[in-house]
Amino acid sequence: MRLTSIHTYPVKGCHRLDHDGAFVHQWGLAGDRRWMVVDADGVGVTQRETTRLVGLHASVRPGGLTLRADGQRDLDVPEPAGGEPVAVRVFRSRKFPVPALPAGQSADDWLGALLGRPVRLVWLARPTRQRAAGTSEHDTGDQVSFADAYPLLLANAASLDVLNDWLAEVGEEPVPMTRFRPNLVVGGAPAWVEDDWVGQPLRIGDRLFRAAGPCDRCVVTTTDQETGVRTKEPLRTLGRHRNIKQKLLFGLNLVPLDSGPLAVGAPIVIAP
């Protein structure tokens, strides 16, 4: 088993970046989901609400971010150096707000034009706890980015192959791995073996992770990550084959147990 690809999403919900390597922090991959678009209430705006985010291309540079989208000029956004933090939440239902720094009016106006609504861009200067301790079976600890729940998401290429076989059986088109927006993709593993890794330490190259639990999927998986077109698949097929305790499962959440570089091609083993 080896790591076949690495991906980050600099602004939560934006188009992915593909990497040959990345640095693992305890809160996640360097440059991954440290920025988030929020509404007037400080709640994250994600692809669940608007598929226009697939057209947002963000690249990380030292000390800031560059935003790109068709029909708009590129915008350079520096990391906020000061100012009063605002309380934000990834989801409206989440009762544990975290402090983030506003990126400024230029970024807000640029993103408002892209999304067609008033929004703000914020930066998480210090990754921190976003859910109260004890609210999940496998606690993320005190550091996490603007990820939905856990610092990283791993997906298994063989599991996607099986899912696409199920889709073919009902006359549906296959879906690419990009639909599931993973950080790490493993190749050379049996399909669904990641179910057996839950709760175990997992070593990828020189980095150690805890397999924190399977990922419950949402409507974002039905969104073409290049065009924004939304259909009913693969969520409907996951509902037939991977509905476990009322959750539609694909992928494995990870919590880093150390920090350091990680590269495509790294071997993956269950740690002793």
N, C-alpha and C positions, 0 to 999 in steps of 0.2 A: 504494500500500500504506500502510495506517495501523494504528496501535495501537488496538484496539477495546475492550480491557479489561485491568485490572490486578488481581492477586490476591496476598494474602499468607496465611500459615498460621503464626500466632504460636507455637503449640506444634506441634512436628513430629507430623503425622498428624491434626491437629484439623480441624474444619470451616473452610472458607475465609472470608476477609474480602474484600469487593469494594471497589475504590477508584476514584475519578476521577483520582487522581494519587498518586505516591509518590516518596520520595527514594531515589536509587540510591547505595549505598555500594560500595566495591570488593568487599565480601563478599556483597552482595545487596541486596534492598529493605529499607528501614527497617522493623523490626518482624517480619521474616520468619524464622521457625524459629530464634530465639535461645533458645527453651526446648525441653526434651525430657523425656519420661517414660522412666525407665530401670528395669531390673530390679535384683535384688540383686547382680548381677555388673557393674552399670554399663553394660549394653548397652541401646540404645534399644528401646523398645516402640513398634511402628508398626502401621499397618493391615494389614500382612502377617500379623500374629499375631492381632489382635483388631479386629473391625469396630465395636466399641463406641466407638472413637475418633471416629467420624463424629458422635456426639452431644455431643462436647466443643466448646463455643463459647468461644473466648478472644479478648478484645479488649485491645489495648495501651493503656495510659495512661502519662502521664509518671511514670517511676520504678517502673513495675510492670505488672501484668497483672490482668485480671478473668476468672475462670472461671465458666462457666454450663453447666448441663445440666438436662434435664427431671428433675423429682423431687428436685433438690438445691438448696440455698440457694446464691446467688451467693457467690463467695469472692474477696476481694481479696488479691493476692499481691504484696508489694513485691519489687523486685530485691534479692537478697542483698547486704548492705553489707559483709560480711566473712565470717569463718569459714574453715575449712580446705577448700580445693578437693578434689574427688574426680575420679579418672580415669574418663572415660566414652568409649564408642565408639558410633558410629551403628549399626554391624552387628557381630555377634559375630566375623565373619571378618576384620574390619579390625584390623590389628596396630599401629595408630598412635593410641593413646589421647590425649585432650586434656583439660585441666583445666576443670572446671565447678563452679559454686557451688550447693550444695543450697538449695532454696527453703524448706525447713522442714517440720515435722511436720504442720501444718494442711493444707498443700497435698498432702502425701503421703497423709494419711488421706482427703481429699476425692477424690483421683484413685483411690485404692484402692477406695473404695466404688463409683465409677463403673465401673471395669474389673473388679472382682471378684477382685482379687489384690493382693498387696503390691507397691508401686512407689514410686519417688521422682521428684520433679520437680527438674530442675536448669536452671541458667541459664548460658549461654555469655557471660561478661562480656567476653571479648576474642576475636572470631572469629579462627581460626588455621588453620594447615595441618593437615589430617586424614589425608592420605595422603602417603607418602614421595614426594619429587621423582622424576620419571622413571617413575612407575608408570602414568601415563595419557598418551595421545598428545598431548592438549592440556592442559597443566598449569594448575591453577586458581590457582597462585601461593600466597602465604602467608596468604591470608584467605578463609575460607568459613564459613558458618553451620552449623547441623545439617542442611543439605540432604544428600541421598543422595551427591552427587558434585560438583555445580557450583553456583555462586551463584544462577543463575536458569534457568528453563525457559520457552521460547517455544513456542507451538503455533499452527498455521495453520488457520483456520476452513474453508478450502476443502479441506484434507486430511481434516478430519473429515467434511465432506459426502460425499467419495468413500467413506470408510470406512462411513458409514451407508448408502450405496448398496449396498455389498457385503453389509452385514448384511441389507438388504431382499431381496436376491437369494436369500438362504437362509432367508427367513421370520422373521428376527430383528428385534426392536425397535431403533430408533435409540438411540444413547447421547449424552448431553450432553457438552460439553467439560469439565464438572466432573470426569468420571471420570479425566481425565489430570492434574489438579491443576497447571495451568500458573501461572506468575507473569504472563506476558504473552501476549496473543492478538492475532494479526495478521489483518486483513481486507483483501480486495482483491488478494490474491496468488494465483497459480496453485497448484493442488494439488501438494504435494510439492516445491515450488520450494526449500523449506528444506534439502533434501538437497544442493542445489548451493551453499549458503552456507557449508558446513563449511570452516573454516580461514580464512575471510575476515573482515575488519572490517565491522561492521554498525552503521549509525547510526540511532538511534531518537530523533527530535526532536533535542535538542542532546547526547544521550548516545551514547558510543561503546562498542561491545561487540566481543568476539571470539566468533565462532561456533565453539564448542569441540567440537562433534560431536553426532550424533544420540543420542536417548534410548532406551535399551533398557527395554521396559515389563515390568511384573510383575503379580502377582495383584491389586494394588490397583485396577487399571483395571476389574476385574470387580465392584467394590463400588459399589452405589448410595450416593452421598455424602449422601443425605438420610435413607435408611432403614437402611443397613448391610446390605441384602440382597445376597448374592453369587451370581453366576451364572458361566457359562463365557465370556460375551462381554463386550467385544470381543476378548479375547485370542486366542480360537480363530480368528477371522477375520483378525486381524493375522498369525497363524501361517501362514495360506494365502497372504497377499498381501504381507506386509512382513517376511518372515523373511530377513534379510540377515546372512550369516556367523553363523548360529545366534542372532541377536538379533532380537527383535520390536520394530520401530522406529516410534516416533511422537513427534514433537516435537524440539526443538533446544536443546541446552545452551548457555548464554551465560556469558561471563566479562566483567564490566564493566572498561573501560579508563580510566574517569574517574568522577567523582562529581557529583551534582547532581539537580535535580528532573526528573521525567518525568510526562507527563500523557496521558490517553486522548485520541486524535485525532492524536497526533504522527505525522508521516510517517516511513516506514521506507525506507531506501535502503542499497544496498551501497556502503560508503565507498570512496573512491579510495585 
